[in-house]
Amino acid sequence: MAKLVASWRKVDVTRAITAASAGGMNVGRVEIENGRIVLVAAQAGQSAESELDRWERDRARKA
């Protein structure tokens, strides 16, 4: 069975977010659709932090 090769890498997503942020876009979400990186802008008043992020932050161990 042939090994599947990813059509995107983490560095590709990082570059896309960095470029969008430099252009003034407030990135709210990143979606990968058929190997295509799609950035979705955050709406005004919308936090970029998800419910899961808040839950993990609230329950993180204090060092």
CHARMM internal coordinates of N, CA and C (Angstrom, degrees):
IC EDIT
DIST 1 N 1 CA 1.4381
DIST 1 CA 1 C 1.5283
ANGL 1 N 1 CA 1 C 108.51
DIST 1 C 2 N 1.3035
ANGL 1 CA 1 C 2 N 117.13
DIHE 1 N 1 CA 1 C 2 N 133.76
DIST 2 N 2 CA 1.4550
ANGL 1 C 2 N 2 CA 121.86
DIHE 1 CA 1 C 2 N 2 CA -177.98
DIST 2 CA 2 C 1.5213
ANGL 2 N 2 CA 2 C 111.30
DIHE 1 C 2 N 2 CA 2 C -74.13
DIST 2 C 3 N 1.3126
ANGL 2 CA 2 C 3 N 114.82
DIHE 2 N 2 CA 2 C 3 N 144.16
DIST 3 N 3 CA 1.4603
ANGL 2 C 3 N 3 CA 120.48
DIHE 2 CA 2 C 3 N 3 CA 178.24
DIST 3 CA 3 C 1.5279
ANGL 3 N 3 CA 3 C 109.04
DIHE 2 C 3 N 3 CA 3 C -80.96
DIST 3 C 4 N 1.3229
ANGL 3 CA 3 C 4 N 116.19
DIHE 3 N 3 CA 3 C 4 N 131.36
DIST 4 N 4 CA 1.4557
ANGL 3 C 4 N 4 CA 120.27
DIHE 3 CA 3 C 4 N 4 CA 178.69
DIST 4 CA 4 C 1.5280
ANGL 4 N 4 CA 4 C 110.13
DIHE 3 C 4 N 4 CA 4 C -78.24
DIST 4 C 5 N 1.3074
ANGL 4 CA 4 C 5 N 115.91
DIHE 4 N 4 CA 4 C 5 N 138.89
DIST 5 N 5 CA 1.4515
ANGL 4 C 5 N 5 CA 121.47
DIHE 4 CA 4 C 5 N 5 CA 179.12
DIST 5 CA 5 C 1.5227
ANGL 5 N 5 CA 5 C 107.81
DIHE 4 C 5 N 5 CA 5 C -107.24
DIST 5 C 6 N 1.3210
ANGL 5 CA 5 C 6 N 116.16
DIHE 5 N 5 CA 5 C 6 N 129.50
DIST 6 N 6 CA 1.4652
ANGL 5 C 6 N 6 CA 120.49
DIHE 5 CA 5 C 6 N 6 CA 179.17
DIST 6 CA 6 C 1.5219
ANGL 6 N 6 CA 6 C 109.52
DIHE 5 C 6 N 6 CA 6 C -66.23
DIST 6 C 7 N 1.3141
ANGL 6 CA 6 C 7 N 115.78
DIHE 6 N 6 CA 6 C 7 N 140.41
DIST 7 N 7 CA 1.4645
ANGL 6 C 7 N 7 CA 119.81
DIHE 6 CA 6 C 7 N 7 CA -179.69
DIST 7 CA 7 C 1.5279
ANGL 7 N 7 CA 7 C 111.56
DIHE 6 C 7 N 7 CA 7 C -89.59
DIST 7 C 8 N 1.3133
ANGL 7 CA 7 C 8 N 117.83
DIHE 7 N 7 CA 7 C 8 N -1.18
DIST 8 N 8 CA 1.4576
ANGL 7 C 8 N 8 CA 121.81
DIHE 7 CA 7 C 8 N 8 CA 176.28
DIST 8 CA 8 C 1.5230
ANGL 8 N 8 CA 8 C 108.60
DIHE 7 C 8 N 8 CA 8 C -142.57
DIST 8 C 9 N 1.3176
ANGL 8 CA 8 C 9 N 114.67
DIHE 8 N 8 CA 8 C 9 N 157.52
DIST 9 N 9 CA 1.4602
ANGL 8 C 9 N 9 CA 121.01
DIHE 8 CA 8 C 9 N 9 CA 178.66
DIST 9 CA 9 C 1.5254
ANGL 9 N 9 CA 9 C 108.83
DIHE 8 C 9 N 9 CA 9 C -126.83
DIST 9 C 10 N 1.2952
ANGL 9 CA 9 C 10 N 116.26
DIHE 9 N 9 CA 9 C 10 N 164.15
DIST 10 N 10 CA 1.4624
ANGL 9 C 10 N 10 CA 121.55
DIHE 9 CA 9 C 10 N 10 CA -179.96
DIST 10 CA 10 C 1.5237
ANGL 10 N 10 CA 10 C 110.85
DIHE 9 C 10 N 10 CA 10 C -57.77
DIST 10 C 11 N 1.3205
ANGL 10 CA 10 C 11 N 117.09
DIHE 10 N 10 CA 10 C 11 N -39.01
DIST 11 N 11 CA 1.4635
ANGL 10 C 11 N 11 CA 120.65
DIHE 10 CA 10 C 11 N 11 CA -179.52
DIST 11 CA 11 C 1.5348
ANGL 11 N 11 CA 11 C 110.59
DIHE 10 C 11 N 11 CA 11 C -64.04
DIST 11 C 12 N 1.3304
ANGL 11 CA 11 C 12 N 118.09
DIHE 11 N 11 CA 11 C 12 N -31.83
DIST 12 N 12 CA 1.4602
ANGL 11 C 12 N 12 CA 121.06
DIHE 11 CA 11 C 12 N 12 CA 177.53
DIST 12 CA 12 C 1.5308
ANGL 12 N 12 CA 12 C 110.73
DIHE 11 C 12 N 12 CA 12 C -65.49
DIST 12 C 13 N 1.3260
ANGL 12 CA 12 C 13 N 116.51
DIHE 12 N 12 CA 12 C 13 N -41.82
DIST 13 N 13 CA 1.4600
ANGL 12 C 13 N 13 CA 121.24
DIHE 12 CA 12 C 13 N 13 CA 178.98
DIST 13 CA 13 C 1.5233
ANGL 13 N 13 CA 13 C 109.92
DIHE 12 C 13 N 13 CA 13 C -66.94
DIST 13 C 14 N 1.3268
ANGL 13 CA 13 C 14 N 116.32
DIHE 13 N 13 CA 13 C 14 N -42.84
DIST 14 N 14 CA 1.4627
ANGL 13 C 14 N 14 CA 120.93
DIHE 13 CA 13 C 14 N 14 CA 178.82
DIST 14 CA 14 C 1.5237
ANGL 14 N 14 CA 14 C 111.21
DIHE 13 C 14 N 14 CA 14 C -60.41
DIST 14 C 15 N 1.3203
ANGL 14 CA 14 C 15 N 117.01
DIHE 14 N 14 CA 14 C 15 N -44.04
DIST 15 N 15 CA 1.4640
ANGL 14 C 15 N 15 CA 120.54
DIHE 14 CA 14 C 15 N 15 CA 178.76
DIST 15 CA 15 C 1.5249
ANGL 15 N 15 CA 15 C 112.07
DIHE 14 C 15 N 15 CA 15 C -63.84
DIST 15 C 16 N 1.3224
ANGL 15 CA 15 C 16 N 116.66
DIHE 15 N 15 CA 15 C 16 N -39.49
DIST 16 N 16 CA 1.4657
ANGL 15 C 16 N 16 CA 120.32
DIHE 15 CA 15 C 16 N 16 CA 179.24
DIST 16 CA 16 C 1.5249
ANGL 16 N 16 CA 16 C 110.85
DIHE 15 C 16 N 16 CA 16 C -64.63
DIST 16 C 17 N 1.3258
ANGL 16 CA 16 C 17 N 117.10
DIHE 16 N 16 CA 16 C 17 N -43.69
DIST 17 N 17 CA 1.4667
ANGL 16 C 17 N 17 CA 120.69
DIHE 16 CA 16 C 17 N 17 CA 179.35
DIST 17 CA 17 C 1.5223
ANGL 17 N 17 CA 17 C 110.71
DIHE 16 C 17 N 17 CA 17 C -65.69
DIST 17 C 18 N 1.3284
ANGL 17 CA 17 C 18 N 117.01
DIHE 17 N 17 CA 17 C 18 N -43.03
DIST 18 N 18 CA 1.4582
ANGL 17 C 18 N 18 CA 121.24
DIHE 17 CA 17 C 18 N 18 CA 179.46
DIST 18 CA 18 C 1.5234
ANGL 18 N 18 CA 18 C 111.00
DIHE 17 C 18 N 18 CA 18 C -61.49
DIST 18 C 19 N 1.3158
ANGL 18 CA 18 C 19 N 117.00
DIHE 18 N 18 CA 18 C 19 N -44.25
DIST 19 N 19 CA 1.4657
ANGL 18 C 19 N 19 CA 121.14
DIHE 18 CA 18 C 19 N 19 CA -179.91
DIST 19 CA 19 C 1.5266
ANGL 19 N 19 CA 19 C 111.29
DIHE 18 C 19 N 19 CA 19 C -65.69
DIST 19 C 20 N 1.3194
ANGL 19 CA 19 C 20 N 117.17
DIHE 19 N 19 CA 19 C 20 N -41.93
DIST 20 N 20 CA 1.4643
ANGL 19 C 20 N 20 CA 120.41
DIHE 19 CA 19 C 20 N 20 CA 179.51
DIST 20 CA 20 C 1.5249
ANGL 20 N 20 CA 20 C 110.75
DIHE 19 C 20 N 20 CA 20 C -65.95
DIST 20 C 21 N 1.3264
ANGL 20 CA 20 C 21 N 116.93
DIHE 20 N 20 CA 20 C 21 N -40.47
DIST 21 N 21 CA 1.4652
ANGL 20 C 21 N 21 CA 120.85
DIHE 20 CA 20 C 21 N 21 CA 178.53
DIST 21 CA 21 C 1.5207
ANGL 21 N 21 CA 21 C 111.02
DIHE 20 C 21 N 21 CA 21 C -65.64
DIST 21 C 22 N 1.3288
ANGL 21 CA 21 C 22 N 116.61
DIHE 21 N 21 CA 21 C 22 N -39.60
DIST 22 N 22 CA 1.4675
ANGL 21 C 22 N 22 CA 120.63
DIHE 21 CA 21 C 22 N 22 CA 177.92
DIST 22 CA 22 C 1.5255
ANGL 22 N 22 CA 22 C 111.24
DIHE 21 C 22 N 22 CA 22 C -64.88
DIST 22 C 23 N 1.3148
ANGL 22 CA 22 C 23 N 116.52
DIHE 22 N 22 CA 22 C 23 N -27.90
DIST 23 N 23 CA 1.4570
ANGL 22 C 23 N 23 CA 121.37
DIHE 22 CA 22 C 23 N 23 CA 178.23
DIST 23 CA 23 C 1.5223
ANGL 23 N 23 CA 23 C 113.44
DIHE 22 C 23 N 23 CA 23 C -84.88
DIST 23 C 24 N 1.3359
ANGL 23 CA 23 C 24 N 116.97
DIHE 23 N 23 CA 23 C 24 N -0.55
DIST 24 N 24 CA 1.4461
ANGL 23 C 24 N 24 CA 120.81
DIHE 23 CA 23 C 24 N 24 CA 176.52
DIST 24 CA 24 C 1.5198
ANGL 24 N 24 CA 24 C 115.17
DIHE 23 C 24 N 24 CA 24 C 98.60
DIST 24 C 25 N 1.3166
ANGL 24 CA 24 C 25 N 117.66
DIHE 24 N 24 CA 24 C 25 N 6.20
DIST 25 N 25 CA 1.4620
ANGL 24 C 25 N 25 CA 120.50
DIHE 24 CA 24 C 25 N 25 CA -179.96
DIST 25 CA 25 C 1.5196
ANGL 25 N 25 CA 25 C 110.00
DIHE 24 C 25 N 25 CA 25 C -85.39
DIST 25 C 26 N 1.3159
ANGL 25 CA 25 C 26 N 116.73
DIHE 25 N 25 CA 25 C 26 N 133.99
DIST 26 N 26 CA 1.4583
ANGL 25 C 26 N 26 CA 121.79
DIHE 25 CA 25 C 26 N 26 CA 173.99
DIST 26 CA 26 C 1.5290
ANGL 26 N 26 CA 26 C 106.74
DIHE 25 C 26 N 26 CA 26 C -93.46
DIST 26 C 27 N 1.3244
ANGL 26 CA 26 C 27 N 116.46
DIHE 26 N 26 CA 26 C 27 N 100.89
DIST 27 N 27 CA 1.4628
ANGL 26 C 27 N 27 CA 121.82
DIHE 26 CA 26 C 27 N 27 CA -174.60
DIST 27 CA 27 C 1.5263
ANGL 27 N 27 CA 27 C 109.63
DIHE 26 C 27 N 27 CA 27 C -73.36
DIST 27 C 28 N 1.3178
ANGL 27 CA 27 C 28 N 116.01
DIHE 27 N 27 CA 27 C 28 N 122.96
DIST 28 N 28 CA 1.4530
ANGL 27 C 28 N 28 CA 120.65
DIHE 27 CA 27 C 28 N 28 CA 179.74
DIST 28 CA 28 C 1.5098
ANGL 28 N 28 CA 28 C 112.75
DIHE 27 C 28 N 28 CA 28 C -99.45
DIST 28 C 29 N 1.3401
ANGL 28 CA 28 C 29 N 116.52
DIHE 28 N 28 CA 28 C 29 N -31.13
DIST 29 N 29 CA 1.4640
ANGL 28 C 29 N 29 CA 120.08
DIHE 28 CA 28 C 29 N 29 CA -175.63
DIST 29 CA 29 C 1.5238
ANGL 29 N 29 CA 29 C 109.13
DIHE 28 C 29 N 29 CA 29 C -157.70
DIST 29 C 30 N 1.3279
ANGL 29 CA 29 C 30 N 116.05
DIHE 29 N 29 CA 29 C 30 N 149.71
DIST 30 N 30 CA 1.4580
ANGL 29 C 30 N 30 CA 122.62
DIHE 29 CA 29 C 30 N 30 CA 175.60
DIST 30 CA 30 C 1.5157
ANGL 30 N 30 CA 30 C 107.93
DIHE 29 C 30 N 30 CA 30 C -119.68
DIST 30 C 31 N 1.3206
ANGL 30 CA 30 C 31 N 116.63
DIHE 30 N 30 CA 30 C 31 N 130.26
DIST 31 N 31 CA 1.4586
ANGL 30 C 31 N 31 CA 121.55
DIHE 30 CA 30 C 31 N 31 CA 177.53
DIST 31 CA 31 C 1.5232
ANGL 31 N 31 CA 31 C 108.63
DIHE 30 C 31 N 31 CA 31 C -123.16
DIST 31 C 32 N 1.3195
ANGL 31 CA 31 C 32 N 116.09
DIHE 31 N 31 CA 31 C 32 N 143.29
DIST 32 N 32 CA 1.4566
ANGL 31 C 32 N 32 CA 121.91
DIHE 31 CA 31 C 32 N 32 CA 175.83
DIST 32 CA 32 C 1.5215
ANGL 32 N 32 CA 32 C 106.38
DIHE 31 C 32 N 32 CA 32 C -111.40
DIST 32 C 33 N 1.3254
ANGL 32 CA 32 C 33 N 116.79
DIHE 32 N 32 CA 32 C 33 N 116.11
DIST 33 N 33 CA 1.4635
ANGL 32 C 33 N 33 CA 121.85
DIHE 32 CA 32 C 33 N 33 CA -178.73
DIST 33 CA 33 C 1.5228
ANGL 33 N 33 CA 33 C 109.39
DIHE 32 C 33 N 33 CA 33 C -122.91
DIST 33 C 34 N 1.3192
ANGL 33 CA 33 C 34 N 116.38
DIHE 33 N 33 CA 33 C 34 N 111.13
DIST 34 N 34 CA 1.4602
ANGL 33 C 34 N 34 CA 122.06
DIHE 33 CA 33 C 34 N 34 CA 179.29
DIST 34 CA 34 C 1.5276
ANGL 34 N 34 CA 34 C 112.15
DIHE 33 C 34 N 34 CA 34 C 51.85
DIST 34 C 35 N 1.3163
ANGL 34 CA 34 C 35 N 116.48
DIHE 34 N 34 CA 34 C 35 N 42.02
DIST 35 N 35 CA 1.4536
ANGL 34 C 35 N 35 CA 121.38
DIHE 34 CA 34 C 35 N 35 CA 179.05
DIST 35 CA 35 C 1.5125
ANGL 35 N 35 CA 35 C 114.36
DIHE 34 C 35 N 35 CA 35 C 82.01
DIST 35 C 36 N 1.3137
ANGL 35 CA 35 C 36 N 117.15
DIHE 35 N 35 CA 35 C 36 N -0.14
DIST 36 N 36 CA 1.4624
ANGL 35 C 36 N 36 CA 122.16
DIHE 35 CA 35 C 36 N 36 CA 179.96
DIST 36 CA 36 C 1.5242
ANGL 36 N 36 CA 36 C 108.88
DIHE 35 C 36 N 36 CA 36 C -100.06
DIST 36 C 37 N 1.3346
ANGL 36 CA 36 C 37 N 117.17
DIHE 36 N 36 CA 36 C 37 N 132.49
DIST 37 N 37 CA 1.4552
ANGL 36 C 37 N 37 CA 122.52
DIHE 36 CA 36 C 37 N 37 CA -179.71
DIST 37 CA 37 C 1.5243
ANGL 37 N 37 CA 37 C 108.36
DIHE 36 C 37 N 37 CA 37 C -88.89
DIST 37 C 38 N 1.3300
ANGL 37 CA 37 C 38 N 115.89
DIHE 37 N 37 CA 37 C 38 N 122.83
DIST 38 N 38 CA 1.4623
ANGL 37 C 38 N 38 CA 121.60
DIHE 37 CA 37 C 38 N 38 CA -179.03
DIST 38 CA 38 C 1.5218
ANGL 38 N 38 CA 38 C 108.21
DIHE 37 C 38 N 38 CA 38 C -118.69
DIST 38 C 39 N 1.3345
ANGL 38 CA 38 C 39 N 117.12
DIHE 38 N 38 CA 38 C 39 N 122.44
DIST 39 N 39 CA 1.4595
ANGL 38 C 39 N 39 CA 122.14
DIHE 38 CA 38 C 39 N 39 CA 177.11
DIST 39 CA 39 C 1.5191
ANGL 39 N 39 CA 39 C 108.17
DIHE 38 C 39 N 39 CA 39 C -100.70
DIST 39 C 40 N 1.3164
ANGL 39 CA 39 C 40 N 115.89
DIHE 39 N 39 CA 39 C 40 N 131.69
DIST 40 N 40 CA 1.4602
ANGL 39 C 40 N 40 CA 121.61
DIHE 39 CA 39 C 40 N 40 CA 179.41
DIST 40 CA 40 C 1.5214
ANGL 40 N 40 CA 40 C 107.46
DIHE 39 C 40 N 40 CA 40 C -111.95
DIST 40 C 41 N 1.3231
ANGL 40 CA 40 C 41 N 116.03
DIHE 40 N 40 CA 40 C 41 N 126.31
DIST 41 N 41 CA 1.4613
ANGL 40 C 41 N 41 CA 120.88
DIHE 40 CA 40 C 41 N 41 CA -178.23
DIST 41 CA 41 C 1.5190
ANGL 41 N 41 CA 41 C 110.59
DIHE 40 C 41 N 41 CA 41 C -71.51
DIST 41 C 42 N 1.3257
ANGL 41 CA 41 C 42 N 115.27
DIHE 41 N 41 CA 41 C 42 N 144.68
DIST 42 N 42 CA 1.4611
ANGL 41 C 42 N 42 CA 121.18
DIHE 41 CA 41 C 42 N 42 CA 175.75
DIST 42 CA 42 C 1.5171
ANGL 42 N 42 CA 42 C 108.42
DIHE 41 C 42 N 42 CA 42 C -76.35
DIST 42 C 43 N 1.3117
ANGL 42 CA 42 C 43 N 116.28
DIHE 42 N 42 CA 42 C 43 N 140.50
DIST 43 N 43 CA 1.4518
ANGL 42 C 43 N 43 CA 120.63
DIHE 42 CA 42 C 43 N 43 CA 177.82
DIST 43 CA 43 C 1.5184
ANGL 43 N 43 CA 43 C 109.17
DIHE 42 C 43 N 43 CA 43 C -80.24
DIST 43 C 44 N 1.3203
ANGL 43 CA 43 C 44 N 116.20
DIHE 43 N 43 CA 43 C 44 N 157.53
DIST 44 N 44 CA 1.4607
ANGL 43 C 44 N 44 CA 121.11
DIHE 43 CA 43 C 44 N 44 CA 179.23
DIST 44 CA 44 C 1.5175
ANGL 44 N 44 CA 44 C 109.10
DIHE 43 C 44 N 44 CA 44 C -58.43
DIST 44 C 45 N 1.3090
ANGL 44 CA 44 C 45 N 116.67
DIHE 44 N 44 CA 44 C 45 N 133.02
DIST 45 N 45 CA 1.4523
ANGL 44 C 45 N 45 CA 121.77
DIHE 44 CA 44 C 45 N 45 CA 179.74
DIST 45 CA 45 C 1.5142
ANGL 45 N 45 CA 45 C 113.67
DIHE 44 C 45 N 45 CA 45 C 83.39
DIST 45 C 46 N 1.3212
ANGL 45 CA 45 C 46 N 117.41
DIHE 45 N 45 CA 45 C 46 N -6.78
DIST 46 N 46 CA 1.4621
ANGL 45 C 46 N 46 CA 121.54
DIHE 45 CA 45 C 46 N 46 CA 179.82
DIST 46 CA 46 C 1.5188
ANGL 46 N 46 CA 46 C 109.05
DIHE 45 C 46 N 46 CA 46 C -89.70
DIST 46 C 47 N 1.2785
ANGL 46 CA 46 C 47 N 116.34
DIHE 46 N 46 CA 46 C 47 N 129.82
DIST 47 N 47 CA 1.4495
ANGL 46 C 47 N 47 CA 121.66
DIHE 46 CA 46 C 47 N 47 CA 177.62
DIST 47 CA 47 C 1.5237
ANGL 47 N 47 CA 47 C 109.82
DIHE 46 C 47 N 47 CA 47 C -79.01
DIST 47 C 48 N 1.3229
ANGL 47 CA 47 C 48 N 117.20
DIHE 47 N 47 CA 47 C 48 N 142.28
DIST 48 N 48 CA 1.4588
ANGL 47 C 48 N 48 CA 120.85
DIHE 47 CA 47 C 48 N 48 CA 177.37
DIST 48 CA 48 C 1.5216
ANGL 48 N 48 CA 48 C 110.47
DIHE 47 C 48 N 48 CA 48 C -75.66
DIST 48 C 49 N 1.3295
ANGL 48 CA 48 C 49 N 116.54
DIHE 48 N 48 CA 48 C 49 N -10.95
DIST 49 N 49 CA 1.4514
ANGL 48 C 49 N 49 CA 121.75
DIHE 48 CA 48 C 49 N 49 CA -179.49
DIST 49 CA 49 C 1.5284
ANGL 49 N 49 CA 49 C 109.63
DIHE 48 C 49 N 49 CA 49 C -86.48
DIST 49 C 50 N 1.3106
ANGL 49 CA 49 C 50 N 116.59
DIHE 49 N 49 CA 49 C 50 N 129.94
DIST 50 N 50 CA 1.4618
ANGL 49 C 50 N 50 CA 121.18
DIHE 49 CA 49 C 50 N 50 CA -179.43
DIST 50 CA 50 C 1.5276
ANGL 50 N 50 CA 50 C 110.43
DIHE 49 C 50 N 50 CA 50 C -84.71
DIST 50 C 51 N 1.3302
ANGL 50 CA 50 C 51 N 115.37
DIHE 50 N 50 CA 50 C 51 N 171.39
DIST 51 N 51 CA 1.4645
ANGL 50 C 51 N 51 CA 120.08
DIHE 50 CA 50 C 51 N 51 CA 176.98
DIST 51 CA 51 C 1.5214
ANGL 51 N 51 CA 51 C 110.62
DIHE 50 C 51 N 51 CA 51 C -60.69
DIST 51 C 52 N 1.3236
ANGL 51 CA 51 C 52 N 116.26
DIHE 51 N 51 CA 51 C 52 N -39.85
DIST 52 N 52 CA 1.4558
ANGL 51 C 52 N 52 CA 120.47
DIHE 51 CA 51 C 52 N 52 CA 179.06
DIST 52 CA 52 C 1.5245
ANGL 52 N 52 CA 52 C 110.98
DIHE 51 C 52 N 52 CA 52 C -63.10
DIST 52 C 53 N 1.3394
ANGL 52 CA 52 C 53 N 117.13
DIHE 52 N 52 CA 52 C 53 N -42.44
DIST 53 N 53 CA 1.4616
ANGL 52 C 53 N 53 CA 120.74
DIHE 52 CA 52 C 53 N 53 CA 178.63
DIST 53 CA 53 C 1.5301
ANGL 53 N 53 CA 53 C 110.91
DIHE 52 C 53 N 53 CA 53 C -60.14
DIST 53 C 54 N 1.3341
ANGL 53 CA 53 C 54 N 116.54
DIHE 53 N 53 CA 53 C 54 N -44.18
DIST 54 N 54 CA 1.4758
ANGL 53 C 54 N 54 CA 120.62
DIHE 53 CA 53 C 54 N 54 CA 179.11
DIST 54 CA 54 C 1.5296
ANGL 54 N 54 CA 54 C 110.33
DIHE 53 C 54 N 54 CA 54 C -64.11
DIST 54 C 55 N 1.3452
ANGL 54 CA 54 C 55 N 117.14
DIHE 54 N 54 CA 54 C 55 N -42.40
DIST 55 N 55 CA 1.4556
ANGL 54 C 55 N 55 CA 121.19
DIHE 54 CA 54 C 55 N 55 CA -179.98
DIST 55 CA 55 C 1.5260
ANGL 55 N 55 CA 55 C 110.25
DIHE 54 C 55 N 55 CA 55 C -61.41
DIST 55 C 56 N 1.3489
ANGL 55 CA 55 C 56 N 116.63
DIHE 55 N 55 CA 55 C 56 N -46.05
DIST 56 N 56 CA 1.4698
ANGL 55 C 56 N 56 CA 119.95
DIHE 55 CA 55 C 56 N 56 CA 179.89
DIST 56 CA 56 C 1.5253
ANGL 56 N 56 CA 56 C 111.23
DIHE 55 C 56 N 56 CA 56 C -64.59
DIST 56 C 57 N 1.3295
ANGL 56 CA 56 C 57 N 117.71
DIHE 56 N 56 CA 56 C 57 N -40.85
DIST 57 N 57 CA 1.4614
ANGL 56 C 57 N 57 CA 121.49
DIHE 56 CA 56 C 57 N 57 CA -179.99
DIST 57 CA 57 C 1.5188
ANGL 57 N 57 CA 57 C 110.74
DIHE 56 C 57 N 57 CA 57 C -63.47
DIST 57 C 58 N 1.3263
ANGL 57 CA 57 C 58 N 117.66
DIHE 57 N 57 CA 57 C 58 N -42.30
DIST 58 N 58 CA 1.4604
ANGL 57 C 58 N 58 CA 121.57
DIHE 57 CA 57 C 58 N 58 CA -178.23
DIST 58 CA 58 C 1.5262
ANGL 58 N 58 CA 58 C 112.61
DIHE 57 C 58 N 58 CA 58 C -68.24
DIST 58 C 59 N 1.3241
ANGL 58 CA 58 C 59 N 117.13
DIHE 58 N 58 CA 58 C 59 N -27.22
DIST 59 N 59 CA 1.4521
ANGL 58 C 59 N 59 CA 121.15
DIHE 58 CA 58 C 59 N 59 CA -176.33
DIST 59 CA 59 C 1.5235
ANGL 59 N 59 CA 59 C 113.28
DIHE 58 C 59 N 59 CA 59 C -106.10
DIST 59 C 60 N 1.3189
ANGL 59 CA 59 C 60 N 117.22
DIHE 59 N 59 CA 59 C 60 N 9.62
DIST 60 N 60 CA 1.4663
ANGL 59 C 60 N 60 CA 121.25
DIHE 59 CA 59 C 60 N 60 CA -179.72
DIST 60 CA 60 C 1.5303
ANGL 60 N 60 CA 60 C 109.72
DIHE 59 C 60 N 60 CA 60 C -67.80
DIST 60 C 61 N 1.3143
ANGL 60 CA 60 C 61 N 115.15
DIHE 60 N 60 CA 60 C 61 N 146.38
DIST 61 N 61 CA 1.4586
ANGL 60 C 61 N 61 CA 119.87
DIHE 60 CA 60 C 61 N 61 CA 177.33
DIST 61 CA 61 C 1.5198
ANGL 61 N 61 CA 61 C 109.42
DIHE 60 C 61 N 61 CA 61 C -69.89
DIST 61 C 62 N 1.2866
ANGL 61 CA 61 C 62 N 114.54
DIHE 61 N 61 CA 61 C 62 N 141.29
DIST 62 N 62 CA 1.4630
ANGL 61 C 62 N 62 CA 120.58
DIHE 61 CA 61 C 62 N 62 CA 175.39
DIST 62 CA 62 C 1.5179
ANGL 62 N 62 CA 62 C 107.46
DIHE 61 C 62 N 62 CA 62 C -88.34
DIST 62 C 63 N 1.3212
ANGL 62 CA 62 C 63 N 117.16
DIHE 62 N 62 CA 62 C 63 N 122.85
DIST 63 N 63 CA 1.4703
ANGL 62 C 63 N 63 CA 120.60
DIHE 62 CA 62 C 63 N 63 CA -176.25
DIST 63 CA 63 C 1.5054
ANGL 63 N 63 CA 63 C 111.96
DIHE 62 C 63 N 63 CA 63 C -83.15
END
COOR INIT
IC SEED 1 N 1 CA 1 C
IC BUILD
